Amino acid sequence: MGVKDANRTTIFLADDDITVRRTLKSVFAGCPNYQVVGTASNGMDAVEGCKQLRPDVALLDIQMPLLDGIAAARLILQNGYAKCVVMLTAFSDRAYIQDALDAGAFGYLTKPFEPEKILPTLELCIHRSREYYLLSKELKHLDRRAEERPAVDQAKLMLMESRGMTEDEAYQYIRELSLRKNMSMAKIAQYVIARLESSHD
């Protein structure tokens, strides 16, 4: 097991064929931007290795003993043990590729490997994974804003009715309180609603 270098893309290799592991290790040994931090010969050890080492990329053979690569990929990605999973597949495994992609893999390398295609394919998969996580983060932000909106809209309406504010003034009032108190606009809106409701009692 290697020690992670913050300036390199870290790789975990899992294949039950020692020749494949040696071939890939030798390819990455000649690339200063990549570092192999661990290897495994079966799916269970791959999951545990990724859990311990948290590599940037897990390269997983589809067909491995104890736990196949597809099940391993699903566990690794669901638990956040690696940022990107790339499958290693023989031509005869092509029927499994869609299952691997459905499990969350960002691409695959076909055996026997063409050395000149390994790094470009890996870079493309890493790029896809970064785009995916950025999009997921943006969607979570949009979901949170959608959840906040009903409370914020109600608070704006109550401020407009009780204090004669315009819609924009009511929004800015809630926003400024949110920034000043370091709370979400939804939380501030709830306090505003509670205060205005109590003032009518």
LUMGU-81658 format. One record per residue (C-alpha): x, y, z; residue number from 1; chain; residue in three letters. Coordinates in nm, 4 decimals, always signed. Layout:
+----------+----------+----------+-----+------+------+
!     east !    north !       up ! pos ! unit ! code !
+----------+----------+----------+-----+------+------+
!        X !        Y !        Z ! NUM !    A !  ALA !
...
+----------+----------+----------+-----+------+------+
// end
This chain:
+----------+----------+----------+-----+------+------+
!     east !    north !       up ! pos ! unit ! code !
+----------+----------+----------+-----+------+------+
!  +0.0000 !  +0.0000 !  +0.0000 !   1 !    A !  MET !
!  +0.1354 !  +0.3447 !  -0.0943 !   2 !    A !  GLY !
!  +0.1145 !  +0.6831 !  +0.0734 !   3 !    A !  VAL !
!  -0.1028 !  +0.9391 !  -0.1043 !   4 !    A !  LYS !
!  +0.0684 !  +1.2292 !  -0.2782 !   5 !    A !  ASP !
!  -0.1613 !  +1.5333 !  -0.2905 !   6 !    A !  ALA !
!  -0.0188 !  +1.6392 !  -0.6283 !   7 !    A !  ASN !
!  -0.1015 !  +1.3111 !  -0.8032 !   8 !    A !  ARG !
!  -0.4158 !  +1.1284 !  -0.9072 !   9 !    A !  THR !
!  -0.4237 !  +0.8233 !  -0.6825 !  10 !    A !  THR !
!  -0.5223 !  +0.4852 !  -0.8255 !  11 !    A !  ILE !
!  -0.6414 !  +0.1612 !  -0.6686 !  12 !    A !  PHE !
!  -0.6091 !  -0.1474 !  -0.8941 !  13 !    A !  LEU !
!  -0.8243 !  -0.4577 !  -0.8539 !  14 !    A !  ALA !
!  -0.7902 !  -0.7586 !  -1.0856 !  15 !    A !  ASP !
!  -0.7553 !  -1.1274 !  -1.0075 !  16 !    A !  ASP !
!  -0.4898 !  -1.1597 !  -1.2812 !  17 !    A !  ASP !
!  -0.1525 !  -1.0625 !  -1.1388 !  18 !    A !  ILE !
!  -0.0196 !  -0.9977 !  -1.4906 !  19 !    A !  THR !
!  -0.2866 !  -0.7299 !  -1.5447 !  20 !    A !  VAL !
!  -0.2020 !  -0.5659 !  -1.2140 !  21 !    A !  ARG !
!  +0.1694 !  -0.5641 !  -1.2997 !  22 !    A !  ARG !
!  +0.1042 !  -0.4250 !  -1.6484 !  23 !    A !  THR !
!  -0.1066 !  -0.1378 !  -1.5174 !  24 !    A !  LEU !
!  +0.1337 !  -0.0634 !  -1.2325 !  25 !    A !  LYS !
!  +0.4188 !  -0.0367 !  -1.4825 !  26 !    A !  SER !
!  +0.2138 !  +0.1989 !  -1.7023 !  27 !    A !  VAL !
!  +0.1363 !  +0.4297 !  -1.4087 !  28 !    A !  PHE !
!  +0.4928 !  +0.4067 !  -1.2747 !  29 !    A !  ALA !
!  +0.6029 !  +0.5959 !  -1.5851 !  30 !    A !  GLY !
!  +0.3445 !  +0.8723 !  -1.5320 !  31 !    A !  CYS !
!  +0.4417 !  +1.1383 !  -1.2756 !  32 !    A !  PRO !
!  +0.0799 !  +1.2553 !  -1.2385 !  33 !    A !  ASN !
!  -0.0464 !  +0.9153 !  -1.1253 !  34 !    A !  TYR !
!  +0.0250 !  +0.7044 !  -0.8201 !  35 !    A !  GLN !
!  -0.0916 !  +0.3487 !  -0.7507 !  36 !    A !  VAL !
!  -0.1683 !  +0.3418 !  -0.3782 !  37 !    A !  VAL !
!  -0.3066 !  -0.0113 !  -0.3507 !  38 !    A !  GLY !
!  -0.3999 !  -0.3326 !  -0.5276 !  39 !    A !  THR !
!  -0.6400 !  -0.6221 !  -0.4727 !  40 !    A !  ALA !
!  -0.7134 !  -0.9574 !  -0.6365 !  41 !    A !  SER !
!  -1.0834 !  -0.9764 !  -0.5435 !  42 !    A !  ASN !
!  -1.3830 !  -0.7487 !  -0.5024 !  43 !    A !  GLY !
!  -1.4044 !  -0.7646 !  -0.1226 !  44 !    A !  MET !
!  -1.0423 !  -0.6587 !  -0.0782 !  45 !    A !  ASP !
!  -1.0989 !  -0.3842 !  -0.3374 !  46 !    A !  ALA !
!  -1.3847 !  -0.2354 !  -0.1352 !  47 !    A !  VAL !
!  -1.1874 !  -0.2554 !  +0.1904 !  48 !    A !  GLU !
!  -0.8745 !  -0.1144 !  +0.0244 !  49 !    A !  GLY !
!  -1.0660 !  +0.1818 !  -0.1174 !  50 !    A !  CYS !
!  -1.2345 !  +0.2374 !  +0.2186 !  51 !    A !  LYS !
!  -0.8939 !  +0.2632 !  +0.3846 !  52 !    A !  GLN !
!  -0.7023 !  +0.4552 !  +0.1162 !  53 !    A !  LEU !
!  -0.9758 !  +0.6748 !  -0.0422 !  54 !    A !  ARG !
!  -0.8186 !  +0.6853 !  -0.3915 !  55 !    A !  PRO !
!  -0.9222 !  +0.9287 !  -0.6608 !  56 !    A !  ASP !
!  -0.9844 !  +0.6393 !  -0.9016 !  57 !    A !  VAL !
!  -1.0637 !  +0.2703 !  -0.8550 !  58 !    A !  ALA !
!  -0.9842 !  +0.0474 !  -1.1525 !  59 !    A !  LEU !
!  -1.1923 !  -0.2685 !  -1.1092 !  60 !    A !  LEU !
!  -1.2047 !  -0.5864 !  -1.3145 !  61 !    A !  ASP !
!  -1.5651 !  -0.6841 !  -1.3846 !  62 !    A !  ILE !
!  -1.5137 !  -1.0532 !  -1.3105 !  63 !    A !  GLN !
!  -1.3428 !  -1.1133 !  -0.9770 !  64 !    A !  MET !
!  -1.3773 !  -1.3762 !  -0.7006 !  65 !    A !  PRO !
!  -1.5673 !  -1.3213 !  -0.3735 !  66 !    A !  LEU !
!  -1.7366 !  -1.0049 !  -0.5044 !  67 !    A !  LEU !
!  -1.7601 !  -0.9090 !  -0.8696 !  68 !    A !  ASP !
!  -1.6453 !  -0.5702 !  -0.9938 !  69 !    A !  GLY !
!  -1.9970 !  -0.4388 !  -1.0523 !  70 !    A !  ILE !
!  -2.1055 !  -0.5056 !  -0.6932 !  71 !    A !  ALA !
!  -1.7734 !  -0.3662 !  -0.5678 !  72 !    A !  ALA !
!  -1.8192 !  -0.0504 !  -0.7779 !  73 !    A !  ALA !
!  -2.1665 !  +0.0017 !  -0.6363 !  74 !    A !  ARG !
!  -2.0417 !  -0.0266 !  -0.2756 !  75 !    A !  LEU !
!  -1.7372 !  +0.1947 !  -0.3360 !  76 !    A !  ILE !
!  -1.9403 !  +0.4734 !  -0.4952 !  77 !    A !  LEU !
!  -2.2380 !  +0.4534 !  -0.2583 !  78 !    A !  GLN !
!  -2.0034 !  +0.4941 !  +0.0379 !  79 !    A !  ASN !
!  -1.7777 !  +0.7541 !  -0.1222 !  80 !    A !  GLY !
!  -1.4641 !  +0.5372 !  -0.0973 !  81 !    A !  TYR !
!  -1.3405 !  +0.6622 !  -0.4394 !  82 !    A !  ALA !
!  -1.4305 !  +0.9618 !  -0.6534 !  83 !    A !  LYS !
!  -1.4307 !  +0.7698 !  -0.9811 !  84 !    A !  CYS !
!  -1.4648 !  +0.4035 !  -1.0798 !  85 !    A !  VAL !
!  -1.3392 !  +0.2688 !  -1.4132 !  86 !    A !  VAL !
!  -1.4043 !  -0.0930 !  -1.5102 !  87 !    A !  MET !
!  -1.1537 !  -0.3342 !  -1.6639 !  88 !    A !  LEU !
!  -1.3242 !  -0.5669 !  -1.9082 !  89 !    A !  THR !
!  -1.2415 !  -0.8395 !  -2.1596 !  90 !    A !  ALA !
!  -1.4168 !  -0.8394 !  -2.4956 !  91 !    A !  PHE !
!  -1.6337 !  -1.1276 !  -2.3698 !  92 !    A !  SER !
!  -1.7568 !  -0.9087 !  -2.0805 !  93 !    A !  ASP !
!  -1.9231 !  -0.6491 !  -2.3030 !  94 !    A !  ARG !
!  -2.2686 !  -0.7671 !  -2.1968 !  95 !    A !  ALA !
!  -2.1789 !  -0.6568 !  -1.8434 !  96 !    A !  TYR !
!  -2.0631 !  -0.3066 !  -1.9369 !  97 !    A !  ILE !
!  -2.4104 !  -0.1493 !  -1.9160 !  98 !    A !  GLN !
!  -2.4578 !  -0.3062 !  -1.5712 !  99 !    A !  ASP !
!  -2.1272 !  -0.1504 !  -1.4673 ! 100 !    A !  ALA !
!  -2.2280 !  +0.1918 !  -1.5981 ! 101 !    A !  LEU !
!  -2.5657 !  +0.1578 !  -1.4228 ! 102 !    A !  ASP !
!  -2.3744 !  +0.0859 !  -1.1003 ! 103 !    A !  ALA !
!  -2.2032 !  +0.4244 !  -1.1375 ! 104 !    A !  GLY !
!  -1.8822 !  +0.3479 !  -1.3273 ! 105 !    A !  ALA !
!  -1.7663 !  +0.6383 !  -1.5436 ! 106 !    A !  PHE !
!  -1.6114 !  +0.4269 !  -1.8194 ! 107 !    A !  GLY !
!  -1.4094 !  +0.1173 !  -1.8974 ! 108 !    A !  TYR !
!  -1.0800 !  -0.0098 !  -2.0352 ! 109 !    A !  LEU !
!  -1.0854 !  -0.3148 !  -2.2618 ! 110 !    A !  THR !
!  -0.8393 !  -0.6025 !  -2.2248 ! 111 !    A !  LYS !
!  -0.5952 !  -0.6698 !  -2.3810 ! 112 !    A !  PRO !
!  -0.4911 !  -0.3118 !  -2.3121 ! 113 !    A !  PHE !
!  -0.3613 !  -0.0723 !  -2.5738 ! 114 !    A !  GLU !
!  -0.1090 !  +0.1258 !  -2.3635 ! 115 !    A !  PRO !
!  -0.1567 !  +0.4492 !  -2.5609 ! 116 !    A !  GLU !
!  -0.5305 !  +0.4463 !  -2.4827 ! 117 !    A !  LYS !
!  -0.5097 !  +0.3876 !  -2.1068 ! 118 !    A !  ILE !
!  -0.4307 !  +0.7435 !  -1.9947 ! 119 !    A !  LEU !
!  -0.6652 !  +0.9278 !  -2.2366 ! 120 !    A !  PRO !
!  -0.9515 !  +0.6964 !  -2.1363 ! 121 !    A !  THR !
!  -0.8742 !  +0.7456 !  -1.7688 ! 122 !    A !  LEU !
!  -0.8557 !  +1.1251 !  -1.8063 ! 123 !    A !  GLU !
!  -1.1941 !  +1.1263 !  -1.9823 ! 124 !    A !  LEU !
!  -1.3512 !  +0.9175 !  -1.7038 ! 125 !    A !  CYS !
!  -1.2052 !  +1.1443 !  -1.4341 ! 126 !    A !  ILE !
!  -1.3392 !  +1.4500 !  -1.6202 ! 127 !    A !  HIS !
!  -1.6854 !  +1.2872 !  -1.6398 ! 128 !    A !  ARG !
!  -1.6807 !  +1.2108 !  -1.2680 ! 129 !    A !  SER !
!  -1.5904 !  +1.5721 !  -1.1811 ! 130 !    A !  ARG !
!  -1.8709 !  +1.7016 !  -1.4025 ! 131 !    A !  GLU !
!  -2.1112 !  +1.4583 !  -1.2382 ! 132 !    A !  TYR !
!  -2.0222 !  +1.5675 !  -0.8845 ! 133 !    A !  TYR !
!  -2.0429 !  +1.9367 !  -0.9759 ! 134 !    A !  LEU !
!  -2.3865 !  +1.8769 !  -1.1294 ! 135 !    A !  LEU !
!  -2.4988 !  +1.6775 !  -0.8236 ! 136 !    A !  SER !
!  -2.3861 !  +1.9603 !  -0.5963 ! 137 !    A !  LYS !
!  -2.5751 !  +2.2145 !  -0.8081 ! 138 !    A !  GLU !
!  -2.8905 !  +1.9999 !  -0.8050 ! 139 !    A !  LEU !
!  -2.8745 !  +1.9679 !  -0.4254 ! 140 !    A !  LYS !
!  -2.8452 !  +2.3457 !  -0.4030 ! 141 !    A !  HIS !
!  -3.1476 !  +2.3886 !  -0.6309 ! 142 !    A !  LEU !
!  -3.3458 !  +2.1328 !  -0.4290 ! 143 !    A !  ASP !
!  -3.2624 !  +2.3202 !  -0.1093 ! 144 !    A !  ARG !
!  -3.3723 !  +2.6494 !  -0.2634 ! 145 !    A !  ARG !
!  -3.6960 !  +2.4864 !  -0.3826 ! 146 !    A !  ALA !
!  -3.7626 !  +2.3639 !  -0.0281 ! 147 !    A !  GLU !
!  -3.6926 !  +2.7117 !  +0.1111 ! 148 !    A !  GLU !
!  -3.9153 !  +2.8955 !  -0.1345 ! 149 !    A !  ARG !
!  -4.2625 !  +2.8379 !  +0.0216 ! 150 !    A !  PRO !
!  -4.1525 !  +2.9739 !  +0.3614 ! 151 !    A !  ALA !
!  -3.9664 !  +3.2667 !  +0.2042 ! 152 !    A !  VAL !
!  -4.2664 !  +3.3516 !  -0.0172 ! 153 !    A !  ASP !
!  -4.5010 !  +3.3428 !  +0.2819 ! 154 !    A !  GLN !
!  -4.2701 !  +3.5632 !  +0.4877 ! 155 !    A !  ALA !
!  -4.2393 !  +3.8132 !  +0.1999 ! 156 !    A !  LYS !
!  -4.6175 !  +3.8284 !  +0.1640 ! 157 !    A !  LEU !
!  -4.6659 !  +3.8863 !  +0.5368 ! 158 !    A !  MET !
!  -4.4006 !  +4.1621 !  +0.5388 ! 159 !    A !  LEU !
!  -4.5672 !  +4.3284 !  +0.2407 ! 160 !    A !  MET !
!  -4.9073 !  +4.3192 !  +0.4119 ! 161 !    A !  GLU !
!  -4.7994 !  +4.4156 !  +0.7635 ! 162 !    A !  SER !
!  -4.5203 !  +4.6637 !  +0.6890 ! 163 !    A !  ARG !
!  -4.6125 !  +4.7959 !  +0.3477 ! 164 !    A !  GLY !
!  -4.2926 !  +4.6704 !  +0.1894 ! 165 !    A !  MET !
!  -4.2544 !  +4.6008 !  -0.1810 ! 166 !    A !  THR !
!  -4.1759 !  +4.2427 !  -0.2790 ! 167 !    A !  GLU !
!  -3.8121 !  +4.3324 !  -0.3454 ! 168 !    A !  ASP !
!  -3.7818 !  +4.5144 !  -0.0091 ! 169 !    A !  GLU !
!  -3.9282 !  +4.2130 !  +0.1719 ! 170 !    A !  ALA !
!  -3.6845 !  +3.9800 !  -0.0057 ! 171 !    A !  TYR !
!  -3.3862 !  +4.2035 !  +0.0744 ! 172 !    A !  GLN !
!  -3.4973 !  +4.2244 !  +0.4401 ! 173 !    A !  TYR !
!  -3.4984 !  +3.8430 !  +0.4688 ! 174 !    A !  ILE !
!  -3.1721 !  +3.8111 !  +0.2764 ! 175 !    A !  ARG !
!  -2.9892 !  +4.0668 !  +0.4907 ! 176 !    A !  GLU !
!  -3.1059 !  +3.9000 !  +0.8116 ! 177 !    A !  LEU !
!  -2.9918 !  +3.5663 !  +0.6686 ! 178 !    A !  SER !
!  -2.6431 !  +3.7013 !  +0.6023 ! 179 !    A !  LEU !
!  -2.6214 !  +3.8851 !  +0.9346 ! 180 !    A !  ARG !
!  -2.7339 !  +3.5869 !  +1.1419 ! 181 !    A !  LYS !
!  -2.5525 !  +3.3286 !  +0.9256 ! 182 !    A !  ASN !
!  -2.8748 !  +3.1286 !  +0.8825 ! 183 !    A !  MET !
!  -3.0561 !  +3.0032 !  +0.5755 ! 184 !    A !  SER !
!  -3.3262 !  +3.2251 !  +0.4294 ! 185 !    A !  MET !
!  -3.5796 !  +2.9501 !  +0.5068 ! 186 !    A !  ALA !
!  -3.4889 !  +2.9600 !  +0.8779 ! 187 !    A !  LYS !
!  -3.5077 !  +3.3415 !  +0.8867 ! 188 !    A !  ILE !
!  -3.8438 !  +3.3234 !  +0.7051 ! 189 !    A !  ALA !
!  -3.9764 !  +3.0901 !  +0.9750 ! 190 !    A !  GLN !
!  -3.8747 !  +3.3392 !  +1.2468 ! 191 !    A !  TYR !
!  -4.0294 !  +3.6273 !  +1.0529 ! 192 !    A !  VAL !
!  -4.3553 !  +3.4336 !  +1.0099 ! 193 !    A !  ILE !
!  -4.3628 !  +3.3380 !  +1.3784 ! 194 !    A !  ALA !
!  -4.2972 !  +3.6983 !  +1.4873 ! 195 !    A !  ARG !
!  -4.5589 !  +3.8484 !  +1.2570 ! 196 !    A !  LEU !
!  -4.8160 !  +3.5861 !  +1.3520 ! 197 !    A !  GLU !
!  -4.7577 !  +3.6517 !  +1.7232 ! 198 !    A !  SER !
!  -4.7989 !  +4.0262 !  +1.6694 ! 199 !    A !  SER !
!  -5.1493 !  +3.9613 !  +1.5321 ! 200 !    A !  HIS !
!  -5.2560 !  +3.7533 !  +1.8328 ! 201 !    A !  ASP !
+----------+----------+----------+-----+------+------+
// end
